Amino acid sequence: MDKYIGRKLDGRYEVMELIGVGGMANVYKGYDVIDEKTVAIKILKDEFADNDEFLRRFKNESKAIAVLSHKNIIKIYDVVFTDTLHAIVMEYIDGITLKEYMQQKGRLTIKESLYFTLQILRALQQAHDNGIVHRDMKPQNIMVLKDGTIKVMDFGIARFARNEVKTLTDKALGSVHYMSPEQAQGGVTDDKTDIYSVGVMLFEMVTGVLPFEADSPVSVAIKQIEAVAKKPREINPNIPEGLEQIIEKAMQKNPAYRYQSAVSMLMDLEEFKQDPTVTFNYSYYVDEEPTMYYAPQNNGFDVDPLEPQDNENEEEESEEGKKKKTVPILLGIVSVVVFAAILFIIGIFVFGNPFATNADVELPNFVGMKYDEVVSDTEKYPFQFEVIEHDYNDKYEKGEIYEQKPKAGKTVKENSTVQIKVSDGKKQVKMPDVVNKKKEDAIAELKKAGLEVKEEQEYNDTITEGFVTKTTPEKDTEIDSGTQVTIYISLGAEEKLTTVPSLTGISQDEAQRRIEQNNLRVGSVKYKDSSEAKDTVLEQSPSYGDTVPEDTYVNLVLSSGKPAENSVTLTINLPTQLEDIQRIVGLVEGSVQIEERVVPSIAKTWKPTFTGSGTKQVQIQIGGTLYQQFNVNFDSGTYQMTVDNSAEFSSTKPVESQS
């Protein structure tokens, strides 16, 4: 039996059952006896307790989740780190993994895929905003609740992006089927690593297959680095073109070509959700300034003039042959000259001066700059600006440019047109009035207004428990959409607290006196077999030293005064000379506990199991005659032979036979 099941950790968390087995830790379903709620308890395996790397990863997980607060990220309640135990107490999720859901359903619908992916990206946005890169995004690490809500979990190999300290083991962690190319190569991993993994998951959801499969993890990793995935619409023609473009952008090999944040991918998915016919003209599909060339053609030449020729037989060529080749060459030259002349004339009449050219310049990065400042400085920025979109943007302030085309760094002509998108800033909303409303109703109203919600609790003498006492900011305040607001939930009138006294080892009467003395109440009373005196307290709950509200019930386990009985199995070698059926009896302190009939020559051994407590005398009789005698210690499970009459039993000596 698992050594943790049935135990109470830290005097608070009862371990109920094993619900998950991982590489470095097991997960148990548990119960918090203080807060009276079901929890999940992740316990590091014993074999890794002395491994610094696994300890680092395990503690890193608790640290990563602890700084996050989001409805789509699993919550952490407590950590228990001792010399012999390393555990994280987390929110218990009653659901299945997204991988299990996908395996049950096969290919998901577009609606389902969007529903899950938008939640995943919102969770990642929260993590990335706090400087945390997950680095192991995969459907196995995402739980799906019965209402369709998802919870991102397992931040065991997460990295704090602002922390520059790295170890060798940081280089290539994660699941190979969802691993980004840079992660597979052991390169730098940032938030765009998680974006790639989300792209792979979205690919799998809408197609029903993974983009890269192979016989070994190494082969899959190589494909992640080098191979180009099949287009999703080649696998599932029902996928809209815009969604395929979003998937391909998220899965770009070069991180610079991917979505640069979870927010930017969220915006495209939201736009697609509103209009499934939309398409995205991403610049990586076609080079904005491709190198033009003409494939070499004969054009009067017998051979390709760009290829080196074998002149070994040049001297043998006849003069007549050379003359024949000269004619088409001259015709080609004349054609080129005539064509150039025509262009020159057209240039004079149409453009005025065909030799006038605009200078080549490198396009600056306008993203993050104020639109008004850019367009007003024509000397510094000699371009034509075309605003193709105004929209709310959580990252850029009002009037700032948040996207440009062509991209920064491209070489273009002066006076070229640059298409830009200008931010209207964060969408403003008015803080709803939710004071005196039930917590669930208040949260629903705030989220409907586009706000994130953080909960705090406080005692309040006038507002009913579970209702909102106040908010930060106050009602009617103009705030940005997506802002996290705080609601304070009433705990009711403040309760007086007391400390639970030590009760184990004392009588029931004395325990009751101490309980009442500390303004507590006696709860349930159960009995357990023990060698302690009857009615002696063996266990208590809550534990000694716990701080609890007054009038809390204290449960007791008392001794029955009857020692617990244990079982011991003896192995008896039988006299094989006896070939008839024999009656064999096992007695404990003279009382028969076991009786059987066997043929010793066939059975050869007899393994009776006796029950009792302490040390008892056990006798084995064959045919009514003492065969062997033992002293059996039922507490330790050991026994010792004290009498052995086996030599006196032979085929020539009659023994009472039972037929």
Secondary structure, 3 states (H helix, E strand, C coil): CCCCCCCEECCCEEEEEEEEECCCEEEEEEEECCCCEEEEEEEECHHHCCCHHHHHHHHHHHHHHHCCCCCCECCEEEEEECCCCEEEEEECCCEEEHHHHHHHHCCCCHHHHHHHHHHHHHHHHHHHHCCEECCCCCHHHEEEECCCCEEECCCCCCEECCCCCCCHHHCCCCCHHHCCHHHHCCCCCCHHHHHHHHHHHHHHHHHCCCCCCCCCHHHHHHHHHHCCCCCHHHHCCCCCHHHHHHHHHHCCCCHHHCCCCHHHHHHHHHHHHHCCCCCCCCCCCCCCCCCCCCCCCCCCCCCCCCCCCCCCCHHHCCHHHHHHHHHHHHHHHHHHHHHHHHHHHHHHHHCCCCCCCCCEEECCCCCCCEHHHHHHCCCCCCCEEEEEEEECCCCCCCCEEEEEECCCCCEEECCCEEEEEEECCCCEEECCCCCCCEHHHHHHHHHHCCCEEEEEEECCCCCCCCEEEEEECCCCCEEECCCEEEEEEECCCCCCEEECCCCCCCEHHHHHHHHHHCCCEEEEEEEECCCCCCCEEEEEECCCCCEEECCCEEEEEEECCCCCCEEEECCEECCCCCCCCEEEEEEECCEEEEEEEECHHHHCEECCEEEECCEEEEEEEECCEEEEEEEEECCCCEEEEEEECHHHCCCCCCCCECC
